[in-house]
């Protein structure tokens, strides 16, 4: 039997975003629903189909899931060079508004958010503005991780090109003088991204969340140290589930199974 999955599109500031709504095949509507927010340079699939498999697992157990591409990522319109946390926050809020219109199949009183990496940071910012029942963060990033040494918008504007011109950065990141962007493996990141990030405090924002919460992090994460996950857990007054040997996107079958299982159990209990 084909899965109960449907493409959904919505517009933000004149640009179209695309996503997939996974609905349970059994059980009576309206269903609880989890919105999945992907990471920096990622998309609604995430590595080794991490988000696809999570969404289908939720649907299999009676919980709807909506995963979508932020503007400038995946199938959605826009340029990655325009990407900022504020824009992704707008996208996440617009996704919530879209799902609230689907009262025939979704229970708006039982919404959850799952964010990975920078998507975790956006999820933390979102719950500072929106009321959701459950929040799960996977290896969540924070502004101090994303800023890479920049300390203020003035520093960024005054030194963006000079700081990086001619220099090879970590993981092969280079400065592209033609477009005045950082080249993250073919993804253009502008100074506006760093300037905007300076204006956010996701750890403080997440303290406004009134519902259930869970933080999952690999203790061998080379991209976002697990101590950042601990900061979020402390702010939420919740537990940090550490995956022993886990990397940033839980890159083996055992770790993937663990993160999926603990997340499913959390949403089943919380929604």
N, C-alpha and C positions, 0 to 999 in steps of 0.2 A: 504494500500500500504506500503510495507517495506520501511524503511528509507534508504536514500542514504549514507551508511556508509561503510568504507573500512579499514581493518587492513593494516597498513604500518609499515615496519621494516627498520632499517638502522643501520649501524655499526660505532662505534667510538672506535679507538684503539683496534680493534680486538674483541670487545664485542658488542652484538646485543641488540638494543633497540626496543621496540614495542610500537605502538601507534594506535590511531583511527582517521581517517580523515572523518569528517562530511561534506558532500556536499549538497548544496541546491537542492531541487527536482524541483524547478521552476526557471525561469530566465535563461538568456544566459550566458555561460562561455566566458571569464574567470571571476571568482568570486574573490572578496576580501577575505582575510583569516586572522584569528586570531590564534596565537599559545598560548596554555594554559600551564603554568609552575606550577607544583604542589609544595606543601610545604614540610618542613622537616618531615621525616618519613611518608609522605603522598604518594599518587599515583595519577594516571590519572583520578580516579573517584572522589576523595576527599570526606570528610564526607557528609553523606546524599545525595550522588550523585550530589554534588554541581557543579562539572565540567561537568558531563554528561548532566545535564539539561541545563547548560549555553551553551554548544556546540550545543545542539539540538535547542535551542531557536535562536541562531545565524543563523544556517542553515535554520530554518523555515522562517527567514527574509532575506534570500539571501546572507548571509555571511558564507563562509566556516570556519571550525574550526579544528585544529589539537591538540589533547591532547595526551601526551605520558608519559611513565615512565622514569625518569632519571636512569642511571646505578646504580644498587644496590637497586632499588625500584620496587615495583609492579611486572610486568611480565618481566622486562628487566634483562639482564645478569649482573653479577658483584655482589660484596659484599657491603653491606651498610658500612662496616668498611673502605672501600676505598673512601667513599664519601667525597668530599670537594667542596667548592664553585667553584674552578677552573675547576674541572671535570664537574660540572653541567653547567658551562658557555660553556665549549666545546660541551656538549650535545645540548644546546640550539642553538648554532651556527650551529651545524651539522643538526639540524632539519630545520633551515632556508635554508641551502643549499639543503636539500632534497626537500622542497616545491618549491624551485626555478626551479627544474627540471620538475615540473608539469604545465608547461605553457599552456597545453591544457585545463586545468580547473581552474587554479589559476592565478590571476593577481599579479605579483611580485612587482608592483609599489604600491599596496594597501595591505601591510601586517601590522598587529597589533600584539601586545603582551599583554597577560593578565597573571599576576603572583600573587599568593597568598602566604602570609607569607614569608618563605625563597625563594619561587618561585618569590615573588615580588622583593626580593633582587637580585636574579639572573637576572630578567628582567631588573632591573636598571643597572646592570653591562653590560648586553647584548646591551642595546641601547647606551652605551658608546662606543661600538665598531662597531655596525651595524646601518644602516639607516632603520628605520621603520616609518610608517606614524602615528601610534597611539599607545599609551601606557596606560594601565590601571593597577593600583596596588591595590590589596585587602589586607588590614591589613599587609603591607609589613614589613618584618623584616629588621634589619640592623646589621652590625658586632658587635656593642657594645651590642646588645641584645643577639646575639649568643655566644659571648665570655664568658659570665657568670663569669666575674671577672678577667679572664686572660688578661694581658696587653701587652705581647710580646711573640714571639716564644721562647725566652730563658727561660722565666718564665714557659711556658708550658712544654718544654723539661725537665727542672730541677725539676719540682714539680708536674707533672701530677699525678703520682701514689701516692706520699706522700700527696698531697692535699686531695685526695678522699678515700684513703685506709681505709676501715672499717667504712666509714661514709655513712649514709643514706642522700641523697640529696633531694631537693624539688621534689614533685610529685613522690616519690618512686624511683628516679634515684639512681643507685648504681654503685660503681666501681667494675669491674670484674678483679681480679688480674691475673687470668689464661691467659686472652687475652690482658690485659692492655688496656681495653676500658671502656667507660662508657656505662652502660646498660640502654638505654632509652626504657623501656617497651618491651624488646626483640630486640631492634635495637642497634647494636654495633657502638659506635662513638669513633674514635681513636683520639689520640693527633694530628695527621696530619690534621684533620678537623679544630681544633682550630688554629694550626700554619698557615694554609693556609688562614683562615678567617682574621688573623691579617694583611694580605697583601692587603686587599680590602677596598675600601671606596665607597660604593654604592651610598651614597647621593651625593658625588662629581661627580661620574660617570654619574648619571642621568641628570646632568646639560647639558650634551652634546646632549641630545635628542632635535631634532629640530621640531618634529611633535606635534600633539595634545596629551593631557594627562588628566588623571583623577585619583584621589586617593580616595578610599572608605575604611572607618575604622569604627568599632563599638566603641562607647565611653565607653563601659564596658569591653573591651578586657582585659582579665587577663594575656595573654601571651605576646603580644606586645602592649605596651601602645599607645593610639591613638596619643600621642604627636610625636611618630616616624612617623606616617602618615603625620602629619603636617610638619615635617622637609622635607619629600619628596615633599609635595605639594609646600612648599616655594621654594625648589630648582628648581622645574619645573615651578614655577610661575603660578600655576593652583589652582583650588579649591579643598578643602578637603570635601568630602561628608561624614558627620558623620551619622551613624545609631544609633538612640537613643536606648540605652540598648543592643546594638549588642555585641555579644561575638566574639571570634577570627575567627570562621568559620560560623558565622551568623546562629546560631543553633535553629532557629524556623522558621515556615513557613512564617510568616510576614516579618522577616528580610531577609530571602532567596529571597522572591519575590521582596523586595526593591532593594537588590544588583543586582539581575538579570535585573530588569527593568532599573535601572539607567545605568548599563553597556551596555545593548543593545542599549539604546538611544545614548550613547556616541559613540559606534562603527558605528551605522547607520549614525551619523552626520560626523564622522571623516574619514570613509573609503568609 
